[in-house]
Amino acid sequence: MKIYNKKQKTAIITGASEGIGAAFAKLLIKKGWKVIGISRSSSKLRAISNSIPSNDQSFKYFPCDVQDFKKLKSIAKEIEAPDLLLLNAGIYLPVNASENNLDIYKKHMNVNYLGVLHSYEAFLPSLLNKQNGHIIIMSSISGWIGLPKAAAYGPTKAALRSFAQSVRYDLNPHGIKVQLCSPGFVDTQATSINDFYMPGLMNVNEAANLIFKYMSSNKFEFSFPLSFSVFMKIFWYLPDKISSYLIRKFII
Ligand SMILES: NC(=O)c1ccc[n+]([C@@H]2O[C@H](COP(=O)([O-])OP(=O)(O)OC[C@H]3O[C@@H](n4cnc5c(N)ncnc54)[C@H](OP(=O)(O)O)[C@@H]3O)[C@@H](O)[C@H]2O)c1
């Protein structure tokens, strides 16, 4: 499948104002791409824009909440069809599931899952129109197995995994590549609230480099850091009796 055929490639990144999205945006710009960044905070997006040499038009941004489908569609009308769509915007809050968390559960579903669907539906028509493109959906290792305190976050990432697995069958025949990115722990403000040891915690620029490396591979799902993802895959394949025992013993 031939994906990149233009001179300057264009990427749309949701959640581009900080963390993994911002690091990946800066990396793509360094590699000669044009990036369209979407997230809520115009000041954070402006700061990224200001960090790029002023004669460089490589970063364009649109402050927008991914819960606002109407606004995403109006952005789609203003921009050229991208080569890459990184559906990355997301939130994370650990919860104690013995408490009332309905608002937190709904918020996670609205941003992490429906926010991806909104962005997908808003920008997909331009990819279908040119019968070419690449979509990377940002999931997480938390989507593989239910972990303590992840009752709000984990299900959204499991849903995204299933979504990505399914949509590729419809999109591949249109020349659109679909990949799922499932990181372990990456050092961002999102994980800075964790008060527990995060095995394999990875630097955000290292994570961006790995996304760049894997996006040209034929792997449907890619995960990092390798050691932690192999460990978690083993957990995933273990019988529930054993994996839940080990999680209780070593994680809680
Ligand atoms: N860090 C990790 O260990 C890790 C591991 C696995 C997966 N992930 C996933 O990777 C993605 C990025 O995580 P991160 O660690 O880089 O988090 P982060 O540093 O908190 O960045 C999150 C980004 O999403 C944007 N965002 C949040 N809510 C939004 C909304 N309603 N509409 C539009 N944009 C919104 C934020 O910008 P604004 O505040 O400006 O809107 C920000 O740019 C998330 O999907 C996360 O679940 C992270």
The ligand as a Gaussian input file, in Angstrom:
#p B3LYP/6-31G(d) Opt

LIG

0 1
 N        1.618000       8.878000      29.229000
 C        1.399000       7.575000      29.224000
 O        1.996000       6.815000      30.001000
 C        0.443000       6.964000      28.239000
 C        0.430000       5.573000      28.137000
 C       -0.453000       4.979000      27.243000
 C       -1.287000       5.749000      26.466000
 N       -1.263000       7.113000      26.600000
 C       -2.181000       7.882000      25.784000
 O       -1.468000       8.807000      25.007000
 C       -2.272000       9.967000      24.789000
 C       -1.500000      11.197000      25.212000
 O       -1.196000      11.048000      26.588000
 P       -0.132000      11.983000      27.324000
 O        0.474000      11.168000      28.392000
 O        0.709000      12.669000      26.328000
 O       -1.129000      12.990000      28.035000
 P       -1.007000      14.571000      28.302000
 O        0.396000      14.969000      28.461000
 O       -1.960000      14.832000      29.408000
 O       -1.564000      15.189000      26.949000
 C       -2.894000      14.979000      26.595000
 C       -3.217000      15.804000      25.376000
 O       -4.599000      15.609000      25.067000
 C       -5.237000      16.888000      24.984000
 N       -6.624000      16.788000      25.410000
 C       -7.125000      16.354000      26.578000
 N       -8.448000      16.444000      26.598000
 C       -8.819000      16.954000      25.389000
 C      -10.058000      17.286000      24.794000
 N      -11.214000      17.126000      25.435000
 N      -10.051000      17.787000      23.528000
 C       -8.893000      17.979000      22.858000
 N       -7.689000      17.672000      23.374000
 C       -7.648000      17.184000      24.625000
 C       -4.398000      17.797000      25.909000
 O       -4.446000      19.145000      25.504000
 P       -5.424000      20.268000      26.107000
 O       -5.349000      20.156000      27.588000
 O       -4.852000      21.527000      25.535000
 O       -6.768000      19.974000      25.554000
 C       -2.991000      17.280000      25.616000
 O       -2.482000      17.876000      24.457000
 C       -3.565000       9.755000      25.584000
 O       -4.559000       9.240000      24.746000
 C       -3.146000       8.711000      26.609000
 O       -4.241000       7.959000      27.050000
 C       -0.412000       7.738000      27.470000

